[in-house]
Amino acid sequence: MSTPPHQRRHPRLETDATLDYLGSDFLLDHKIDDLSASGLSLVCTTREPVGAIVQLTINFPDFQDSVTVSARVARHIETPKKAMGLEFVDLSSEDRLVLDRYLAERNARMAK
């Protein structure tokens, strides 16, 4: 059973992480709108078609670490800004540990 688009499997967090993006555009050190264990929202002027696979490197400045992942364009977002909702499709176990650690620490900081 799939999750309806309005319900998230994982909470999205505001983040200071940035990404390098390879798709129709090539973006370096681009701000991520929000991030979760399963994906992210990327504000951008050029959007890939829904279903397209893009390559991302997510940079975590607090950790001086990064993860490299393929992501599928899950949806286009129109408001408040033009963006793409991206769902991770290929995250190694090592990169999963880095992402989970970052999200846990970020969530703890935001709860204070």
DRENDO-1510 file (C-alpha; in Angstrom, 1 decimal, always signed):
<recs>
REC; n; res; u; v; w
REC; 1; MET; +0.0; +0.0; +0.0 .
REC; 2; SER; +1.5; +3.4; -0.9 .
REC; 3; THR; +1.4; +6.5; +1.2 .
REC; 4; PRO; -1.0; +9.2; +0.0 .
REC; 5; PRO; +0.9; +12.3; -1.2 .
REC; 6; HIS; -0.4; +14.4; +1.7 .
REC; 7; GLN; +0.8; +12.0; +4.4 .
REC; 8; ARG; +4.5; +11.7; +5.0 .
REC; 9; ARG; +6.2; +8.5; +6.3 .
REC; 10; HIS; +9.0; +10.6; +7.9 .
REC; 11; PRO; +8.8; +14.2; +9.3 .
REC; 12; ARG; +10.5; +16.9; +7.2 .
REC; 13; LEU; +12.9; +19.2; +9.0 .
REC; 14; GLU; +14.3; +22.6; +8.1 .
REC; 15; THR; +18.0; +22.1; +7.5 .
REC; 16; ASP; +21.3; +23.9; +7.0 .
REC; 17; ALA; +22.5; +21.1; +4.7 .
REC; 18; THR; +23.1; +22.0; +1.1 .
REC; 19; LEU; +23.4; +19.8; -2.0 .
REC; 20; ASP; +25.1; +19.4; -5.3 .
REC; 21; TYR; +22.5; +18.4; -7.9 .
REC; 22; LEU; +23.0; +16.9; -11.3 .
REC; 23; GLY; +19.9; +16.9; -13.5 .
REC; 24; SER; +18.9; +19.3; -16.3 .
REC; 25; ASP; +20.6; +21.9; -14.1 .
REC; 26; PHE; +23.8; +21.6; -12.3 .
REC; 27; LEU; +23.7; +23.2; -8.9 .
REC; 28; LEU; +26.5; +23.4; -6.3 .
REC; 29; ASP; +26.0; +24.2; -2.7 .
REC; 30; HIS; +22.3; +24.7; -3.2 .
REC; 31; LYS; +20.0; +25.2; -0.2 .
REC; 32; ILE; +17.6; +22.3; +0.7 .
REC; 33; ASP; +14.1; +23.5; +1.6 .
REC; 34; ASP; +13.5; +20.5; +4.0 .
REC; 35; LEU; +14.9; +17.1; +4.6 .
REC; 36; SER; +13.7; +13.7; +5.9 .
REC; 37; ALA; +14.9; +10.2; +6.1 .
REC; 38; SER; +13.1; +9.4; +2.8 .
REC; 39; GLY; +13.6; +12.5; +0.7 .
REC; 40; LEU; +13.8; +16.3; +0.4 .
REC; 41; SER; +12.2; +19.3; -1.1 .
REC; 42; LEU; +14.4; +21.3; -3.6 .
REC; 43; VAL; +13.4; +24.8; -4.7 .
REC; 44; CYS; +14.6; +25.2; -8.3 .
REC; 45; THR; +13.7; +27.1; -11.4 .
REC; 46; THR; +14.1; +24.0; -13.7 .
REC; 47; ARG; +12.2; +20.9; -12.7 .
REC; 48; GLU; +12.7; +17.4; -13.9 .
REC; 49; PRO; +9.7; +15.3; -15.0 .
REC; 50; VAL; +7.9; +13.3; -12.3 .
REC; 51; GLY; +9.6; +9.9; -12.2 .
REC; 52; ALA; +13.0; +11.1; -13.4 .
REC; 53; ILE; +16.1; +10.0; -11.5 .
REC; 54; VAL; +18.6; +12.7; -10.4 .
REC; 55; GLN; +21.9; +12.4; -8.6 .
REC; 56; LEU; +22.5; +14.3; -5.3 .
REC; 57; THR; +25.3; +14.9; -2.9 .
REC; 58; ILE; +24.0; +16.2; +0.4 .
REC; 59; ASN; +26.5; +18.2; +2.4 .
REC; 60; PHE; +26.2; +18.4; +6.2 .
REC; 61; PRO; +28.4; +21.3; +7.3 .
REC; 62; ASP; +28.0; +20.5; +11.0 .
REC; 63; PHE; +29.4; +17.0; +10.4 .
REC; 64; GLN; +31.9; +18.0; +7.7 .
REC; 65; ASP; +30.4; +14.9; +5.9 .
REC; 66; SER; +28.2; +14.2; +2.9 .
REC; 67; VAL; +26.1; +11.5; +1.4 .
REC; 68; THR; +25.6; +10.6; -2.3 .
REC; 69; VAL; +22.2; +9.3; -3.4 .
REC; 70; SER; +20.0; +8.8; -6.4 .
REC; 71; ALA; +16.5; +10.3; -6.0 .
REC; 72; ARG; +13.3; +10.0; -7.9 .
REC; 73; VAL; +11.2; +13.1; -8.6 .
REC; 74; ALA; +8.0; +12.3; -6.7 .
REC; 75; ARG; +6.0; +15.5; -7.3 .
REC; 76; HIS; +6.2; +19.1; -8.4 .
REC; 77; ILE; +5.4; +21.7; -5.8 .
REC; 78; GLU; +3.9; +25.0; -7.0 .
REC; 79; THR; +3.4; +27.1; -3.8 .
REC; 80; PRO; +4.8; +28.8; -2.0 .
REC; 81; LYS; +7.8; +28.3; -4.3 .
REC; 82; LYS; +8.4; +26.2; -7.4 .
REC; 83; ALA; +10.1; +23.0; -6.1 .
REC; 84; MET; +10.5; +19.3; -6.6 .
REC; 85; GLY; +9.7; +16.7; -4.0 .
REC; 86; LEU; +12.5; +14.1; -4.3 .
REC; 87; GLU; +12.4; +10.6; -2.8 .
REC; 88; PHE; +15.7; +8.7; -2.1 .
REC; 89; VAL; +16.0; +5.5; -4.2 .
REC; 90; ASP; +19.6; +4.4; -3.7 .
REC; 91; LEU; +21.1; +5.1; -0.3 .
REC; 92; SER; +24.0; +2.9; +1.0 .
REC; 93; SER; +23.9; +1.7; +4.6 .
REC; 94; GLU; +26.9; +3.9; +5.4 .
REC; 95; ASP; +25.2; +7.0; +3.9 .
REC; 96; ARG; +21.9; +6.0; +5.7 .
REC; 97; LEU; +23.8; +6.1; +9.0 .
REC; 98; VAL; +25.2; +9.6; +8.3 .
REC; 99; LEU; +21.7; +10.9; +7.3 .
REC; 100; ASP; +20.0; +9.4; +10.3 .
REC; 101; ARG; +22.6; +10.8; +12.7 .
REC; 102; TYR; +22.3; +14.2; +11.1 .
REC; 103; LEU; +18.4; +14.1; +11.3 .
REC; 104; ALA; +18.5; +13.0; +15.0 .
REC; 105; GLU; +20.9; +15.7; +16.0 .
REC; 106; ARG; +19.0; +18.3; +14.0 .
REC; 107; ASN; +15.7; +17.3; +15.5 .
REC; 108; ALA; +17.2; +17.4; +19.0 .
REC; 109; ARG; +18.5; +21.0; +18.4 .
REC; 110; MET; +15.1; +22.1; +17.1 .
REC; 111; ALA; +13.3; +20.7; +20.1 .
REC; 112; LYS; +15.3; +22.9; +22.5 .
</recs>
